[in-house]
Amino acid sequence: MATETAEHAAAGGRFPPFDQIATTGVSQVFWLIVTFAILYIAVAYVFLPKIRKAIDDRDGAIKSDVAKAAALSAKADASVKLFEAEIAAARANARDTASKAKAEADAKTAAATAAKEAELNARLAAAEARISETRAKAMTNVAAVAEDAAAAIAERLTGVKPSAAAVKAAVSGAMGG
């Protein structure tokens, strides 16, 4: 390496690639500019428009998808509101049906109760009439038995048989009648 450096120093002391710039530098700069221009034109007029178009298409697709999603969301919200309205209507209908059924059942129960009460009142009136009739018969028999008993007691106590009219008057006065 030392020999190369010494030879290099003897040759004029320049770095060899820099030596080439002096001899071929203009043509290298020309081809650098041509290559840069070709790459710039290719990027500016071919690749960038395709990239922009892809980005714009992607943005358009995203905006379209967002719009579709918003439309579907609005449709879903409308469906939910419609479903909730139908549920509310069904509940109201069920309440109406239940209240009608309850009213009908109450009416039937009231009618059946009234019929049973009327039947029981009729039976009660018939029973009270029978009781009154039986009581009247019993009181008639009681009065006759009381008259016989009073006449027998008076005869035993006094030894004299009382008159039937006197016994009847005494018994009816004692019985309140």
C-alpha positions in Angstrom: 0.0 0.0 0.0 2.8 2.3 0.7 4.1 1.7 -2.8 0.7 2.6 -4.3 0.6 5.8 -2.3 4.1 6.7 -3.5 3.2 5.9 -7.1 0.1 8.0 -6.7 2.0 10.9 -5.2 4.5 10.6 -8.1 1.6 10.7 -10.6 0.5 14.1 -9.6 -1.0 13.5 -6.2 -4.6 13.3 -7.2 -7.3 10.8 -6.2 -7.9 8.6 -9.3 -11.8 9.0 -9.5 -11.3 12.7 -9.4 -8.9 12.4 -12.3 -11.8 10.8 -14.3 -14.0 13.8 -13.6 -11.6 16.1 -15.5 -11.6 13.8 -18.5 -15.2 12.4 -18.5 -17.0 14.7 -16.1 -19.0 16.6 -18.7 -20.5 13.4 -20.2 -21.2 12.0 -16.7 -23.0 15.2 -15.7 -25.0 15.1 -19.0 -26.1 11.5 -18.4 -26.9 12.3 -14.8 -29.2 15.1 -15.9 -30.8 12.9 -18.7 -31.3 10.1 -16.2 -32.7 12.4 -13.6 -35.0 14.0 -16.2 -36.3 10.6 -17.3 -36.9 9.4 -13.8 -38.6 12.8 -12.9 -40.8 12.5 -15.9 -41.6 8.9 -15.2 -42.5 9.6 -11.6 -44.3 12.9 -12.3 -46.4 11.7 -15.3 -46.7 8.0 -14.9 -46.4 6.9 -11.3 -47.8 9.9 -9.3 -51.0 10.0 -11.3 -51.5 6.3 -10.7 -50.8 6.7 -7.0 -53.2 9.8 -6.8 -55.9 7.8 -8.7 -55.5 4.9 -6.3 -55.7 7.2 -3.3 -58.7 9.1 -4.8 -60.4 5.7 -5.6 -59.7 4.6 -2.0 -61.1 7.8 -0.6 -64.1 7.5 -2.8 -64.6 3.9 -1.8 -64.3 4.8 1.9 -66.7 7.7 1.5 -69.2 5.5 -0.4 -68.9 2.8 2.3 -69.4 5.4 5.0 -72.5 6.7 3.2 -73.8 3.2 2.8 -73.2 2.4 6.4 -75.0 5.6 7.4 -77.9 4.7 5.2 -78.0 1.2 6.6 -77.8 2.6 10.1 -80.6 5.0 9.5 -82.6 2.1 8.0 -81.8 0.0 11.1 -82.9 2.8 13.4 -86.1 3.2 11.5 -86.7 -0.6 11.7 -86.0 -0.5 15.5 -88.5 2.4 15.9 -91.1 0.6 13.8 -90.5 -2.6 15.8 -90.8 -0.6 19.1 -94.0 1.0 17.8 -95.4 -2.5 16.9 -94.5 -3.8 20.4 -96.2 -0.8 22.0 -99.3 -1.4 19.8 -99.3 -5.1 20.7 -99.0 -4.3 24.4 -101.8 -1.8 24.2 -103.9 -4.3 22.3 -103.1 -7.0 24.9 -104.1 -4.5 27.7 -107.3 -3.8 25.9 -108.0 -7.4 25.4 -107.2 -8.2 29.0 -109.4 -5.4 30.2 -112.3 -6.5 27.9 -111.9 -10.0 29.1 -111.9 -8.9 32.7 -114.9 -6.7 32.2 -116.7 -9.6 30.5 -115.7 -11.9 33.4 -116.8 -9.3 35.9 -120.1 -8.9 34.1 -120.7 -12.7 34.0 -119.7 -13.0 37.6 -122.0 -10.2 38.6 -124.9 -11.7 36.5 -124.3 -15.2 38.1 -124.0 -13.6 41.5 -127.2 -11.7 41.0 -129.0 -14.8 39.8 -127.8 -16.8 42.7 -128.8 -14.0 45.1 -132.2 -13.8 43.6 -132.5 -17.6 43.8 -131.3 -17.6 47.4 -133.6 -14.7 48.3 -136.6 -16.6 46.8 -135.6 -19.7 48.7 -135.2 -17.6 51.9 -138.6 -16.0 51.4 -140.1 -19.4 50.9 -138.3 -20.7 54.0 -139.5 -17.7 56.0 -143.0 -18.3 54.8 -142.9 -21.9 55.8 -141.4 -20.9 59.2 -144.2 -18.4 59.8 -146.8 -20.9 58.8 -145.2 -23.6 61.0 -144.9 -21.0 63.9 -148.6 -20.1 63.4 -149.6 -23.7 63.5 -147.4 -24.3 66.5 -148.8 -21.3 68.2 -152.3 -22.6 67.5 -151.3 -25.9 69.0 -149.5 -24.2 71.9 -152.6 -22.2 72.7 -154.7 -25.3 72.7 -152.1 -27.2 74.8 -151.7 -24.3 77.2 -155.5 -24.1 77.6 -155.7 -27.8 78.4 -152.8 -27.5 80.8 -154.1 -24.4 82.5 -157.6 -26.0 82.9 -156.0 -29.2 84.3 -153.8 -27.2 86.7 -156.6 -25.0 87.8 -158.9 -28.0 88.4 -156.2 -29.8 90.5 -155.5 -26.8 92.5 -159.0 -25.7 93.2 -160.8 -28.9 92.6 -163.4 -27.1 90.4 -163.3 -27.3 86.6 -163.0 -23.8 85.1 -165.1 -22.8 82.1 -163.5 -23.0 78.7 -164.1 -19.3 78.0 -162.3 -18.3 81.2 -159.4 -20.6 80.4 -159.2 -19.3 76.9 -159.3 -15.6 78.0 -156.6 -16.3 80.7 -154.2 -18.1 78.2 -154.6 -15.5 75.4 -154.0 -12.7 78.0 -150.8 -14.5 79.2 -149.6 -15.1 75.6 -150.1 -11.5 74.5 -152.6 -12.1 72.0 
